[in-house]
Structures are given as C-alpha cells and as structure tokens.
Amino acid sequence: MPASNSSRTVFIVSDGTGITAETFSNSVLSQFEQVQFAHVRLPFIDTLEKAAQAAERIDRAATEQGQPPIVFSTLVNQEILMRVRQANCTFLDLFGTFVVPLEQALGVKSSHSIGRSHTGATSEQYRNRIEAINFSLSHDDGQFITDLAQADVILVGVSRCGKTPTSLYLAMQYAIKAANFPLIPDDFERGTLPKTVMPYRNKLFGLSILPERLHEVRNERRPDSVYASLKQCRYEVAEAERLMRREGISWLSTTTKSIEEISTTVLQEVGLERRSY
C-alpha cells in the first residue's frame, strides 16, 4: 500500500561524510512543514560496489513504501553517481547543479576531487577550528578564567539559556574562540558583572530566555528544585536582563531561535568574520 505523502524517506548519499548534503537537504526540506522526513545518511560511497549497495537500499525503500525516496547527492565520480542515479528515486545532484554553471562562468574545469570541502586535517583552517573547540570547551561555564584575552566573544547569561551549545557551534562551524560565563544570584545582589569578565566588556554578548521555557529546561535537569522553580527562573531572567541593560551589553532571547540563528546574530553584533566552514 503506498505510503502517505505526509511521510517521505530522504537518502543523503556522499563519497565523503555527507555533512554538506545533509545540511543543504535540511535547509531545503524545512520549507515543507506538512511533510515528515526520515533521513538516512549513506557516507563514503566511493566505489561502484558501494554504489550498487546504496542503489539496492534505495530501491528497497521505494518498494516497501510505494513511492520513490528523495536522494540528495554530493557524489563526484560520474560512474558512481550514475549507478546510484539508476535507483528508483528523485535524484538531486547538488554538485552537478552548481559545478557546471560555475565551470562555464569561470572558464575552467573543476578538479572533481572527492571530499574536497573537508580536506586537510593539517590545513590552517582545520587547525584553527580544533584550537577554537578546545578553547571553548576549557572556558565553558566560567570554569577556566585564564587566557580570556584570546577569546573572540564571551557569552553571558543565566544557567541553561543556551550559552554552551552556542559557544561550541561558533567554534566548530566558524573557528570562533567563544568563552561563556553564567550570571548568578550573587552578581544580581552586587548589581555588577563578574569581576573576571569586566576587563573584556567589548567582547561580551548576552543570552536570555523566557522564564517559562527556562523552568522546563531546568526541571528536566533538577526536577522540583528551587533552582528549577518558575519563581526562581523569573527572578534570574529579570535580574540578568536588567543587569545587561544597565551595563550596555547587547543580548537576545534564545527561546524561539535555533543555534544557527543565535550564532549568526552573535557574529553580526560582535563584528566577527566567519573564518571556517
């Protein structure tokens, strides 16, 4: 029996990690909110044998579900690509779509190198990214206060408002050295920022969150505690926002925003360039 159009299987087929194709597919498919997509990533399809196995898996899904799956591909080798393309599917060749027009516009042929976008564990970009990740991990939640002068940005906000995931995303995607510091009741009682971050005011950016959402997040971590109570969450959020306004720190609410949106805003507001992909 054919599957409902409200549910489709999506295969991400790549000769590398599949991250590029998966990221692109997520962006495109997010435009179809009425459809549920089940993603299957098939990375490192770099031989004809693997291509045949991938095609068989796609055909099997088409038979079982009664409709052809959607395939996003970043395969470079044309023989491998054509073997997968023979499967019963809606095939979207991401590199082919963009490389051919670019070859015509630039007047040169592409290298057709497999995994080109993720090459070079020894490249400067890669080293910068690893260094940024290590920095953000060691400077998470104010646990390490030395070398803050090396930070590109220092995120501040109440506990569980999204500082850690944002810091790591900035490091992993853009090689940004992001530290983060919690704003706690002691800071509110003093009415000042933590002394440790005061010398770096120009690097500070604040994150906030709706108290109701913070209550939900904290309650998952420490249920029925004072820390997670709605009263405490309302107090901390109000005081943190008051402190950031008084100190002239730019901030945003993470309540309805994705990590990607938060990170992009941080980059724009602090004036940082995207250094890595």
C-alpha positions as CSV (number, residue, x, y, z in Angstrom):
1,M,0.0,0.0,0.0
2,P,1.5,3.4,-1.0
3,A,2.8,5.5,1.9
4,S,1.2,8.8,2.7
5,N,2.6,11.8,1.0
6,S,3.0,13.3,4.5
7,S,5.9,11.0,5.1
8,R,8.9,10.5,2.9
9,T,12.3,8.9,3.2
10,V,15.4,11.0,2.3
11,F,18.7,9.5,1.5
12,I,21.9,11.6,1.9
13,V,24.5,9.9,-0.4
14,S,28.1,11.1,-0.5
15,D,31.6,10.0,-1.2
16,G,32.6,11.9,2.0
17,T,31.0,12.5,5.3
18,G,27.7,13.6,3.9
19,I,27.6,16.7,6.1
20,T,27.4,19.1,3.2
21,A,24.5,17.3,1.5
22,E,22.7,16.8,4.9
23,T,23.0,20.5,5.7
24,F,21.6,21.5,2.3
25,S,18.8,19.0,2.5
26,N,17.7,20.2,5.9
27,S,17.5,23.7,4.7
28,V,15.5,22.8,1.6
29,L,13.2,20.3,3.2
30,S,12.4,22.7,6.1
31,Q,10.2,24.6,3.6
32,F,7.8,21.6,3.5
33,E,6.5,21.7,7.1
34,Q,3.5,19.5,6.2
35,V,5.7,16.5,5.4
36,Q,7.6,14.3,7.8
37,F,11.0,13.3,6.5
38,A,13.0,10.3,7.7
39,H,16.7,10.9,6.9
40,V,19.1,8.1,6.1
41,R,22.8,9.1,5.6
42,L,25.0,6.9,3.3
43,P,28.5,8.3,3.6
44,F,31.8,7.2,2.0
45,I,30.1,5.8,-1.2
46,D,33.4,5.8,-3.1
47,T,33.4,2.5,-5.1
48,L,31.0,1.0,-7.6
49,E,30.3,-1.8,-5.2
50,K,29.2,0.6,-2.5
51,A,27.1,2.5,-5.1
52,A,25.3,-0.7,-6.1
53,Q,24.6,-1.4,-2.4
54,A,23.3,2.1,-1.9
55,A,21.1,1.8,-5.0
56,E,19.7,-1.5,-3.8
57,R,18.8,0.1,-0.4
58,I,17.1,3.0,-2.1
59,D,15.1,0.6,-4.4
60,R,14.1,-1.5,-1.4
61,A,12.8,1.6,0.4
62,A,10.8,2.6,-2.8
63,T,9.2,-0.9,-3.0
64,E,8.4,-1.0,0.7
65,Q,6.9,2.5,0.9
66,G,5.2,2.5,-2.5
67,Q,6.9,5.7,-3.7
68,P,10.4,6.7,-4.7
69,P,12.6,8.2,-1.9
70,I,14.3,11.6,-2.3
71,V,18.1,11.4,-2.7
72,F,20.5,14.3,-2.1
73,S,23.9,13.5,-3.6
74,T,27.3,15.1,-3.4
75,L,28.9,12.3,-5.4
76,V,31.8,13.5,-7.6
77,N,32.8,10.3,-9.5
78,Q,30.4,10.1,-12.5
79,E,30.4,6.3,-12.7
80,I,29.4,6.0,-9.1
81,L,26.9,8.8,-9.4
82,M,25.2,7.2,-12.4
83,R,25.0,3.9,-10.6
84,V,23.1,5.4,-7.7
85,R,21.0,7.5,-10.0
86,Q,19.7,4.3,-11.6
87,A,17.8,3.6,-8.4
88,N,14.0,4.3,-8.2
89,C,14.3,7.8,-6.6
90,T,14.0,11.5,-7.0
91,F,17.7,12.3,-7.5
92,L,19.1,15.7,-6.7
93,D,22.8,16.1,-7.8
94,L,24.0,19.1,-5.7
95,F,27.5,19.4,-7.1
96,G,26.3,18.8,-10.7
97,T,23.7,21.6,-10.3
98,F,26.3,24.2,-9.3
99,V,29.6,23.0,-10.7
100,V,28.7,23.0,-14.4
101,P,27.4,26.6,-14.5
102,L,30.4,27.7,-12.5
103,E,32.8,26.0,-14.9
104,Q,31.1,27.9,-17.7
105,A,31.2,31.2,-15.8
106,L,34.9,30.8,-14.7
107,G,36.1,29.3,-17.9
108,V,37.9,26.4,-16.1
109,K,37.1,22.8,-15.2
110,S,36.6,21.8,-11.6
111,S,39.1,19.4,-10.0
112,H,36.3,16.8,-9.3
113,S,38.2,15.9,-6.2
114,I,36.4,13.6,-3.7
115,G,35.8,15.2,-0.3
116,R,37.4,18.5,-1.3
117,S,35.2,20.6,1.1
118,H,36.5,18.6,4.1
119,T,40.2,18.1,3.1
120,G,43.2,18.8,5.2
121,A,43.5,17.8,8.8
122,T,46.7,19.7,8.5
123,S,45.2,22.8,6.9
124,E,45.3,26.1,8.8
125,Q,41.5,26.3,8.8
126,Y,41.2,22.9,10.3
127,R,43.8,23.7,13.0
128,N,42.1,26.9,13.8
129,R,38.8,25.1,14.2
130,I,40.3,22.5,16.6
131,E,42.0,25.2,18.6
132,A,38.7,27.1,18.9
133,I,36.9,24.0,20.0
134,N,39.5,23.2,22.7
135,F,39.3,26.8,23.9
136,S,35.5,26.9,24.1
137,L,35.5,23.5,26.0
138,S,38.0,24.7,28.6
139,H,36.3,28.1,29.0
140,D,32.8,26.7,29.4
141,D,30.6,28.0,32.2
142,G,33.4,30.1,33.7
143,Q,35.5,27.1,34.7
144,F,38.7,28.4,33.3
145,I,39.4,32.1,33.6
146,T,42.9,32.5,32.2
147,D,43.6,33.5,28.6
148,L,40.3,35.3,28.3
149,A,42.1,37.9,26.3
150,Q,42.3,35.4,23.5
151,A,38.5,35.0,23.4
152,D,36.7,36.4,20.3
153,V,33.5,36.6,22.2
154,I,32.3,35.9,25.8
155,L,28.7,34.9,26.2
156,V,26.9,35.7,29.5
157,G,23.5,34.7,30.8
158,V,21.7,32.7,33.3
159,S,22.3,29.0,33.7
160,R,20.7,26.8,30.9
161,C,19.9,29.6,28.5
162,G,21.9,28.2,25.6
163,K,25.5,29.5,26.2
164,T,27.3,26.2,25.9
165,P,25.8,24.9,22.7
166,T,26.2,28.3,21.1
167,S,29.8,28.5,22.1
168,L,30.6,25.1,20.7
169,Y,28.7,25.8,17.4
170,L,30.7,29.0,16.9
171,A,33.9,27.1,17.5
172,M,33.0,24.1,15.3
173,Q,31.5,26.0,12.4
174,Y,33.5,29.2,12.3
175,A,36.6,28.7,14.4
176,I,35.5,31.4,16.8
177,K,37.0,31.2,20.3
178,A,33.9,31.6,22.5
179,A,34.0,31.5,26.3
180,N,30.9,31.7,28.4
181,F,30.1,32.8,31.9
182,P,26.9,32.3,34.0
183,L,25.2,35.2,35.6
184,I,24.2,34.1,39.1
185,P,22.2,35.5,42.1
186,D,25.5,36.8,43.7
187,D,26.0,39.0,40.6
188,F,22.5,40.3,40.9
189,E,22.9,41.1,44.6
190,R,26.1,43.1,43.8
191,G,24.5,44.6,40.8
192,T,27.6,44.2,38.7
193,L,29.1,41.8,36.2
194,P,31.5,39.1,37.4
195,K,34.9,40.8,38.1
196,T,36.6,38.2,35.8
197,V,34.9,39.5,32.7
198,M,34.9,43.2,33.4
199,P,38.1,43.8,31.5
200,Y,36.6,42.3,28.4
201,R,33.3,44.2,28.2
202,N,33.8,44.8,24.5
203,K,33.7,41.1,23.9
204,L,30.6,40.4,25.9
205,F,27.3,39.3,24.4
206,G,24.3,38.3,26.4
207,L,21.8,35.4,26.0
208,S,18.4,35.3,27.7
209,I,15.3,33.1,27.7
210,L,11.7,33.2,28.7
211,P,11.3,32.1,32.3
212,E,8.7,29.5,31.4
213,R,11.0,27.8,29.0
214,L,13.9,28.1,31.4
215,H,11.7,26.4,34.0
216,E,11.0,23.5,31.6
217,V,14.7,23.1,30.8
218,R,15.9,23.2,34.4
219,N,13.2,20.9,35.6
220,E,14.5,18.2,33.3
221,R,17.9,18.6,34.9
222,R,16.9,19.1,38.5
223,P,13.2,18.4,39.0
224,D,11.3,20.0,41.8
225,S,14.3,22.1,43.0
226,V,14.4,25.7,43.9
227,Y,16.9,26.1,41.0
228,A,14.2,24.9,38.6
229,S,11.2,26.7,40.1
230,L,9.3,29.1,38.0
231,K,9.7,31.8,40.7
232,Q,13.5,31.4,40.7
233,C,13.6,31.4,36.9
234,R,11.6,34.6,36.7
235,Y,13.8,36.3,39.2
236,E,17.1,35.3,37.5
237,V,15.9,36.2,34.0
238,A,14.6,39.6,35.1
239,E,17.7,40.4,37.0
240,A,20.0,39.2,34.2
241,E,18.3,41.3,31.6
242,R,18.3,44.3,34.0
243,L,22.0,43.9,34.5
244,M,22.8,43.6,30.8
245,R,20.7,46.7,30.0
246,R,22.4,48.6,32.7
247,E,25.9,47.5,31.5
248,G,25.1,48.3,27.9
249,I,25.5,44.7,26.8
250,S,23.8,43.6,23.6
251,W,21.7,40.5,24.1
252,L,18.9,38.4,22.6
253,S,16.4,35.8,23.7
254,T,17.1,32.2,22.7
255,T,13.6,31.0,23.4
256,T,12.4,30.6,19.8
257,K,15.7,30.7,18.0
258,S,17.9,27.9,16.6
259,I,21.6,27.6,17.4
260,E,22.3,28.7,13.8
261,E,20.2,31.9,14.2
262,I,21.7,32.7,17.6
263,S,25.2,32.2,16.3
264,T,24.6,34.4,13.2
265,T,23.3,37.2,15.4
266,V,26.3,36.9,17.7
267,L,28.7,37.1,14.7
268,Q,26.9,40.2,13.4
269,E,26.5,42.0,16.7
270,V,30.1,41.5,17.9
271,G,31.5,42.1,14.4
272,L,33.2,38.8,13.9
273,E,34.0,37.3,10.5
274,R,33.1,33.7,9.6
275,R,36.5,32.1,9.4
276,S,35.8,28.4,8.6
277,Y,33.3,26.1,7.1
